[in-house]
Amino acid sequence: MPSQRKKKGTGPVTAAGLVRFFEDVEAKVTISPMVAVISALAASAIITVLNLIFR
């Protein structure tokens, strides 16, 4: 009877803790894509300037 089978926590994979491990994470660090792009461009500019100075 597959309709009566539990949907959560079934099977050896979930019993071993290999699935649903992400549910225990409470705090998430989120940054916007714009911040990631700006920081990557700033890091690239700093590295380029330092490379030109210390050649």
Backbone as CSV, one residue per row, in Angstrom:
resi,resn,N_x,N_y,N_z,CA_x,CA_y,CA_z,C_x,C_y,C_z
1,MET,0.809,-1.172,0.000,0.000,0.000,0.000,0.865,1.253,0.000
2,PRO,1.232,1.762,-1.124,2.098,2.931,-1.170,1.437,4.211,-0.686
3,SER,0.115,4.277,-0.686,-0.544,5.508,-0.268,-0.437,5.738,1.237
4,GLN,-0.208,4.690,2.031,-0.111,4.823,3.473,1.331,4.998,3.945
5,ARG,2.272,4.952,3.027,3.678,5.063,3.391,3.975,6.486,3.855
6,LYS,4.830,6.592,4.862,5.205,7.915,5.359,6.054,8.632,4.328
7,LYS,5.872,9.925,4.225,6.632,10.706,3.258,7.925,11.229,3.863
8,LYS,8.006,11.350,5.160,9.155,11.957,5.800,9.918,10.910,6.601
9,GLY,11.228,10.833,6.382,12.058,9.957,7.184,12.029,8.502,6.787
10,THR,11.682,8.193,5.558,11.658,6.801,5.154,12.915,6.465,4.384
11,GLY,13.307,5.223,4.472,14.443,4.747,3.696,15.756,4.852,4.452
12,PRO,16.722,4.067,4.009,18.021,4.057,4.708,18.830,5.334,4.503
13,VAL,18.575,6.062,3.432,19.346,7.280,3.181,19.007,8.344,4.213
14,THR,17.718,8.499,4.502,17.332,9.493,5.501,17.678,9.016,6.899
15,ALA,17.663,7.724,7.119,18.013,7.208,8.435,19.489,7.440,8.731
16,ALA,20.318,7.462,7.707,21.742,7.687,7.897,22.073,9.170,8.007
17,GLY,21.114,10.038,7.812,21.339,11.467,7.915,21.931,12.075,6.664
18,LEU,21.786,11.425,5.530,22.367,11.920,4.296,21.421,12.848,3.542
19,VAL,20.166,12.809,3.890,19.181,13.676,3.254,18.542,14.512,4.352
20,ARG,18.148,15.699,4.038,17.503,16.629,4.960,18.465,17.160,6.014
21,PHE,19.749,17.133,5.756,20.714,17.687,6.686,20.630,19.206,6.725
22,PHE,20.051,19.800,5.691,19.964,21.244,5.605,18.866,21.813,6.490
23,GLU,18.002,20.994,7.038,16.912,21.487,7.862,17.395,21.990,9.216
24,ASP,18.579,21.568,9.673,19.085,21.980,10.965,19.737,23.351,10.929
25,VAL,20.001,23.868,9.754,20.671,25.157,9.633,19.657,26.263,9.909
26,GLU,19.965,27.087,10.915,19.034,28.156,11.264,19.471,29.487,10.679
27,ALA,20.731,29.822,10.808,21.213,31.126,10.354,21.723,31.007,8.919
28,LYS,21.312,31.949,8.104,21.762,31.975,6.715,22.382,33.331,6.439
29,VAL,23.475,33.316,5.719,24.091,34.559,5.286,23.616,34.812,3.873
30,THR,22.915,35.901,3.694,22.404,36.219,2.370,22.948,37.562,1.927
31,ILE,23.434,37.601,0.705,23.865,38.854,0.100,23.170,38.971,-1.247
32,SER,22.954,40.187,-1.642,22.275,40.391,-2.914,23.263,40.183,-4.062
33,PRO,22.775,39.862,-5.235,23.667,39.683,-6.389,24.441,40.953,-6.734
34,MET,23.838,42.106,-6.495,24.524,43.364,-6.783,25.755,43.532,-5.878
35,VAL,25.635,43.164,-4.617,26.765,43.256,-3.694,27.868,42.300,-4.122
36,ALA,27.513,41.126,-4.577,28.517,40.161,-5.032,29.250,40.676,-6.272
37,VAL,28.523,41.273,-7.202,29.143,41.791,-8.421,30.046,42.975,-8.110
38,ILE,29.581,43.879,-7.257,30.373,45.056,-6.908,31.639,44.648,-6.157
39,SER,31.530,43.714,-5.245,32.721,43.282,-4.500,33.702,42.552,-5.409
40,ALA,33.210,41.791,-6.374,34.106,41.117,-7.314,34.811,42.130,-8.210
41,LEU,34.098,43.150,-8.663,34.723,44.194,-9.479,35.733,44.998,-8.672
42,ALA,35.415,45.290,-7.422,36.341,46.032,-6.569,37.605,45.223,-6.304
43,ALA,37.448,43.935,-6.041,38.616,43.080,-5.811,39.464,42.990,-7.074
44,SER,38.837,42.889,-8.225,39.580,42.842,-9.491,40.334,44.137,-9.732
45,ALA,39.709,45.272,-9.425,40.366,46.565,-9.611,41.549,46.719,-8.665
46,ILE,41.381,46.315,-7.423,42.476,46.404,-6.455,43.645,45.526,-6.869
47,ILE,43.372,44.315,-7.307,44.438,43.403,-7.732,45.143,43.948,-8.969
48,THR,44.395,44.511,-9.893,45.006,45.079,-11.103,45.901,46.263,-10.761
49,VAL,45.434,47.138,-9.898,46.233,48.301,-9.501,47.492,47.855,-8.768
50,LEU,47.362,46.932,-7.864,48.539,46.435,-7.137,49.521,45.737,-8.069
51,ASN,49.005,45.043,-9.058,49.870,44.377,-10.031,50.633,45.407,-10.867
52,LEU,49.988,46.497,-11.225,50.666,47.542,-12.005,51.697,48.303,-11.160
53,ILE,51.414,48.488,-9.901,52.332,49.221,-9.031,53.590,48.399,-8.734
54,PHE,53.435,47.146,-8.416,54.562,46.323,-7.975,55.168,45.471,-9.086
55,ARG,55.111,45.925,-10.316,55.720,45.187,-11.409,57.187,45.297,-11.400
